[in-house]
Amino acid sequence: MRRPTLRAMSIAKSPCPTPWPALRAARHTVVPRRPVILHGPVAVGSVAEAHLPALAAWPQWIAINPEAVTLDFGPAPDAIASRWATVNEALRAQGLIVAWRDEPYGVWDEQELSHATIERAASRFWGTLTLGAHCNGYVVDAMGRPTHIWVAKRSLDKPTDPGMLDNLIGGGVPLGQSPWEALQREAFEEAGLTPAEIALATPGRIIELHCDIPEGMQREHLHVYDLRLPAGRTPQNQDGEVAWHQCWPVAEALAAAAEGRFTTDAALATLDFAVRHGVVAGDDPLAVALETLVAGAATGAPAAR
């Protein structure tokens, strides 16, 4: 286990080599897709043109037009969920929806309001918006400057990105939780942090992804958070989804992200941390490129009543 050796780190100009694949991947789309409209009408996603023939099996619910695919599962939320689930189960059986989780996700619009419920894995097939919550755990020197960052290695059993590097905490936001609430839950499962510890996390920014991935289309609002940990506080995974946590110099973590060793989400969250904390200068090409992906401020803790 690496032990943090606290030392100052000055503002840097591109402290890591190109090519930073995460920056390119975040907006990489080449697969032709057709917009998906949920009866209302609400634009909720898109589906690959190659998958349109499979959807023709449900003409009573799905209208395939040149401009868009319109879903009409009825007005009742329960009917929408049940009928959409029927379609998704059949698509799963055909191998078009993979990495099934049995986890309900919201069908969010760009304002992060949910209009329906679907299986998490189906969100990539339909190109619906998902929400993510990632937290950078870091250590500072005597002057309060970040010197080290906690890096996690994903378990080889993970259904997506097995064995890749990740942030201290990272996960999807299920239906019924906000990104902040999901972070509080994941903190113990992934890092063994207490509620009092994770409550000290501070919101960073929202990184917006819109990219082709093997499972389909990833449209995601990635809410990034930071958590300062004292030297000697070692995270301990609880759910078996993390192989290890190690505390790396920030520059070393950035270099690994630049080489493509981090997941796309985690690499962007790490870079966002480095820019906001002045490790990467605001006028650096990396910071400028990241800025094009920023959608706003991450959701923080709800106001006390």
C-alpha positions as CSV (number, residue, x, y, z in Angstrom):
1,M,0.0,0.0,0.0
2,R,1.4,3.4,-0.9
3,R,1.7,5.8,1.9
4,P,1.2,9.5,1.2
5,T,4.4,11.5,1.4
6,L,3.1,15.1,1.7
7,R,4.8,17.6,-0.5
8,A,3.8,20.8,-2.3
9,M,2.7,20.7,-5.8
10,S,2.7,23.9,-7.9
11,I,0.4,24.9,-10.7
12,A,1.4,22.8,-13.7
13,K,1.2,23.1,-17.4
14,S,0.0,19.8,-18.8
15,P,1.7,17.6,-16.1
16,C,0.8,14.5,-18.0
17,P,1.3,13.4,-21.6
18,T,-1.2,13.3,-24.4
19,P,-3.5,11.8,-25.7
20,W,-6.1,11.8,-22.8
21,P,-8.5,9.4,-24.4
22,A,-11.3,10.3,-21.9
23,L,-11.5,13.8,-23.4
24,R,-12.0,12.4,-26.8
25,A,-14.3,9.6,-25.8
26,A,-16.7,11.9,-23.9
27,R,-18.0,13.3,-27.2
28,H,-17.2,10.4,-29.6
29,T,-20.3,9.4,-31.6
30,V,-20.3,7.6,-34.9
31,V,-23.2,5.2,-34.7
32,P,-26.3,6.5,-36.5
33,R,-29.1,6.9,-34.0
34,R,-32.7,8.0,-34.1
35,P,-34.3,10.2,-31.4
36,V,-36.7,8.5,-29.0
37,I,-39.8,10.3,-27.8
38,L,-41.9,9.2,-24.9
39,H,-45.6,9.9,-25.3
40,G,-46.2,13.4,-23.8
41,P,-44.2,14.2,-25.8
42,V,-40.8,14.2,-24.0
43,A,-37.5,13.6,-25.8
44,V,-35.8,11.0,-23.7
45,G,-33.0,9.4,-25.7
46,S,-32.1,7.7,-29.0
47,V,-31.8,4.2,-30.5
48,A,-29.3,2.8,-33.0
49,E,-30.6,2.7,-36.5
50,A,-29.4,-0.9,-36.7
51,H,-31.8,-1.9,-33.9
52,L,-34.9,-0.4,-35.4
53,P,-36.0,-3.8,-36.9
54,A,-36.0,-5.3,-33.5
55,L,-38.5,-2.7,-32.2
56,A,-40.9,-3.4,-35.0
57,A,-42.2,-6.4,-32.9
58,W,-44.3,-4.0,-30.8
59,P,-46.3,-1.8,-33.2
60,Q,-49.0,-1.4,-30.5
61,W,-46.5,0.6,-28.4
62,I,-43.7,1.7,-30.6
63,A,-44.1,3.9,-33.8
64,I,-41.0,4.0,-36.0
65,N,-41.0,7.1,-38.1
66,P,-38.2,8.7,-40.2
67,E,-37.8,11.6,-37.7
68,A,-38.1,9.6,-34.4
69,V,-39.1,6.5,-32.5
70,T,-42.2,7.3,-30.4
71,L,-43.0,5.2,-27.4
72,D,-46.7,5.1,-26.3
73,F,-47.0,2.8,-23.3
74,G,-50.1,4.6,-22.0
75,P,-50.4,7.4,-19.5
76,A,-50.2,5.5,-16.2
77,P,-46.7,5.2,-14.7
78,D,-47.2,1.5,-13.8
79,A,-48.2,0.7,-17.3
80,I,-45.3,2.5,-18.8
81,A,-42.9,0.7,-16.5
82,S,-44.5,-2.7,-17.1
83,R,-44.7,-2.5,-20.9
84,W,-41.3,-1.0,-21.3
85,A,-39.9,-3.8,-19.1
86,T,-41.6,-6.4,-21.4
87,V,-39.8,-4.9,-24.4
88,N,-36.5,-4.7,-22.5
89,E,-36.7,-8.3,-21.4
90,A,-37.1,-9.4,-25.0
91,L,-34.3,-7.2,-26.2
92,R,-32.1,-8.7,-23.5
93,A,-33.0,-12.2,-24.7
94,Q,-31.8,-11.1,-28.2
95,G,-28.5,-9.9,-26.8
96,L,-29.2,-6.3,-27.5
97,I,-29.2,-5.3,-23.8
98,V,-26.3,-6.5,-21.9
99,A,-24.8,-6.3,-18.4
100,W,-28.3,-6.6,-16.8
101,R,-28.3,-5.3,-13.2
102,D,-31.9,-5.7,-11.9
103,E,-31.6,-2.0,-10.8
104,P,-34.3,0.6,-11.6
105,Y,-33.1,3.8,-13.2
106,G,-35.1,6.9,-13.9
107,V,-35.7,8.1,-17.5
108,W,-34.4,11.6,-16.9
109,D,-34.7,14.7,-19.1
110,E,-31.9,17.3,-19.4
111,Q,-33.2,19.0,-16.2
112,E,-32.8,15.7,-14.4
113,L,-36.5,15.1,-13.9
114,S,-37.6,11.5,-14.3
115,H,-40.5,10.5,-16.6
116,A,-40.4,6.7,-16.3
117,T,-38.5,3.8,-14.8
118,I,-36.3,1.3,-16.7
119,E,-33.7,-1.3,-16.0
120,R,-30.2,0.3,-15.6
121,A,-28.6,-1.7,-18.4
122,A,-31.4,-0.7,-20.8
123,S,-30.4,3.0,-20.5
124,R,-27.5,2.4,-22.9
125,F,-29.7,0.7,-25.5
126,W,-32.2,3.6,-25.4
127,G,-29.6,6.3,-25.0
128,T,-31.4,7.8,-22.0
129,L,-29.7,10.2,-19.6
130,T,-28.1,8.6,-16.6
131,L,-26.7,10.3,-13.5
132,G,-23.3,9.5,-11.9
133,A,-21.7,10.5,-8.6
134,H,-17.9,10.3,-8.3
135,C,-15.7,11.5,-5.4
136,N,-12.0,12.4,-5.4
137,G,-10.4,11.5,-2.1
138,Y,-7.3,13.6,-1.5
139,V,-4.6,14.4,0.9
140,V,-3.0,17.9,1.4
141,D,0.3,19.2,2.7
142,A,0.9,21.6,5.6
143,M,-0.2,24.5,3.4
144,G,-3.5,22.8,2.5
145,R,-2.4,22.1,-1.1
146,P,-3.5,18.7,-2.6
147,T,-0.5,16.4,-3.1
148,H,-2.0,12.9,-3.3
149,I,-5.2,11.4,-4.5
150,W,-6.8,8.1,-3.7
151,V,-7.1,5.7,-6.6
152,A,-9.2,2.6,-6.7
153,K,-8.9,-0.5,-8.9
154,R,-12.2,-2.0,-10.1
155,S,-12.7,-5.6,-9.3
156,L,-12.2,-8.0,-12.2
157,D,-15.8,-9.2,-11.6
158,K,-17.3,-5.8,-12.4
159,P,-19.7,-6.1,-15.4
160,T,-18.3,-2.9,-16.9
161,D,-14.7,-1.7,-17.1
162,P,-13.3,-4.6,-14.9
163,G,-9.7,-4.0,-13.6
164,M,-9.6,-0.3,-14.6
165,L,-8.6,2.5,-12.3
166,D,-11.4,4.6,-10.7
167,N,-12.0,7.3,-8.1
168,L,-12.2,6.8,-4.4
169,I,-16.0,6.5,-4.8
170,G,-18.0,6.2,-8.0
171,G,-21.3,4.9,-9.1
172,G,-24.6,5.4,-10.8
173,V,-27.6,7.2,-9.3
174,P,-30.6,4.9,-8.9
175,L,-34.2,5.9,-9.1
176,G,-35.3,7.7,-5.9
177,Q,-31.9,9.1,-5.0
178,S,-30.1,12.4,-5.8
179,P,-26.4,12.3,-6.8
180,W,-25.5,13.5,-3.3
181,E,-27.7,10.8,-1.7
182,A,-26.1,8.1,-3.9
183,L,-22.7,9.3,-2.9
184,Q,-23.5,8.9,0.8
185,R,-24.7,5.3,0.2
186,E,-21.7,4.4,-2.0
187,A,-19.2,5.8,0.5
188,F,-19.5,2.9,2.9
189,E,-20.0,0.2,0.3
190,E,-16.9,1.2,-1.8
191,A,-14.6,2.8,0.7
192,G,-15.8,2.0,4.3
193,L,-16.4,5.7,5.1
194,T,-18.7,6.7,7.9
195,P,-21.7,9.0,7.3
196,A,-19.8,11.7,9.3
197,E,-16.8,11.4,7.0
198,I,-18.6,11.5,3.7
199,A,-20.8,14.4,4.9
200,L,-17.7,16.6,4.6
201,A,-17.5,16.0,0.8
202,T,-17.8,19.2,-1.3
203,P,-19.5,19.5,-4.7
204,G,-17.4,20.1,-7.8
205,R,-18.9,20.3,-11.2
206,I,-21.1,18.3,-13.6
207,I,-19.3,16.7,-16.5
208,E,-21.6,15.9,-19.5
209,L,-20.9,12.8,-21.5
210,H,-22.4,11.9,-24.9
211,C,-20.6,9.0,-26.5
212,D,-20.8,5.6,-28.1
213,I,-19.8,2.7,-25.9
214,P,-20.0,-1.1,-26.6
215,E,-23.4,-1.3,-24.7
216,G,-24.9,1.6,-26.8
217,M,-25.0,5.3,-26.0
218,Q,-23.8,6.8,-22.8
219,R,-25.5,10.1,-22.0
220,E,-24.6,11.0,-18.5
221,H,-24.4,13.9,-16.1
222,L,-21.4,13.1,-13.9
223,H,-21.6,14.9,-10.6
224,V,-18.1,15.3,-9.2
225,Y,-17.3,15.7,-5.5
226,D,-14.1,16.1,-3.4
227,L,-13.3,14.7,0.0
228,R,-10.2,15.6,2.0
229,L,-9.0,12.7,4.0
230,P,-6.4,12.9,6.8
231,A,-3.0,11.3,6.2
232,G,-3.1,7.7,7.4
233,R,-6.9,7.3,6.8
234,T,-7.0,4.2,4.5
235,P,-10.3,3.4,2.7
236,Q,-11.5,-0.2,3.0
237,N,-13.9,-1.6,0.4
238,Q,-16.9,-3.4,1.8
239,D,-18.8,-4.9,-1.2
240,G,-16.1,-6.7,-3.1
241,E,-16.4,-4.3,-6.1
242,V,-12.9,-2.7,-5.5
243,A,-9.7,-4.7,-5.7
244,W,-7.6,-2.1,-3.8
245,H,-7.2,1.6,-2.9
246,Q,-3.9,3.3,-3.2
247,C,-2.8,6.8,-2.5
248,W,-0.9,8.3,-5.4
249,P,0.8,11.6,-6.1
250,V,-1.7,13.7,-8.0
251,A,0.6,14.0,-11.0
252,E,1.0,10.2,-11.1
253,A,-2.8,9.8,-11.1
254,L,-3.1,12.4,-13.9
255,A,-0.5,10.6,-16.0
256,A,-2.4,7.3,-15.6
257,A,-5.6,9.0,-16.7
258,A,-3.8,10.4,-19.7
259,E,-2.7,6.9,-20.7
260,G,-6.2,5.6,-20.6
261,R,-5.8,3.5,-17.5
262,F,-8.8,5.1,-15.7
263,T,-12.4,4.7,-16.8
264,T,-13.7,7.6,-18.8
265,D,-15.8,8.9,-16.0
266,A,-13.0,8.6,-13.4
267,A,-10.4,10.2,-15.7
268,L,-12.7,13.2,-16.2
269,A,-13.5,13.5,-12.5
270,T,-9.8,13.4,-11.7
271,L,-9.0,16.1,-14.2
272,D,-11.9,18.2,-12.9
273,F,-10.4,18.0,-9.5
274,A,-6.9,19.0,-10.7
275,V,-8.3,22.0,-12.6
276,R,-10.5,23.3,-9.7
277,H,-7.6,22.9,-7.2
278,G,-5.1,24.6,-9.4
279,V,-2.9,21.6,-10.1
280,V,-3.6,22.1,-13.8
281,A,-3.7,25.8,-14.8
282,G,-7.0,27.2,-16.0
283,D,-5.5,28.2,-19.4
284,D,-3.9,24.8,-19.9
285,P,-5.2,23.0,-23.1
286,L,-6.4,20.2,-20.8
287,A,-8.5,22.6,-18.7
288,V,-9.9,24.3,-21.8
289,A,-10.9,21.0,-23.3
290,L,-12.6,19.9,-20.1
291,E,-14.5,23.2,-19.9
292,T,-16.4,22.2,-23.1
293,L,-17.8,19.2,-21.1
294,V,-18.9,21.1,-18.0
295,A,-22.7,21.5,-17.6
296,G,-22.8,23.3,-14.2
297,A,-22.2,22.8,-10.5
298,A,-22.7,19.4,-8.9
299,T,-25.7,18.8,-6.6
300,G,-24.7,19.3,-2.9
301,A,-26.3,18.4,0.4
302,P,-29.9,19.5,0.7
303,A,-30.5,22.6,2.8
304,A,-31.2,22.0,6.4
305,R,-34.9,22.6,7.4
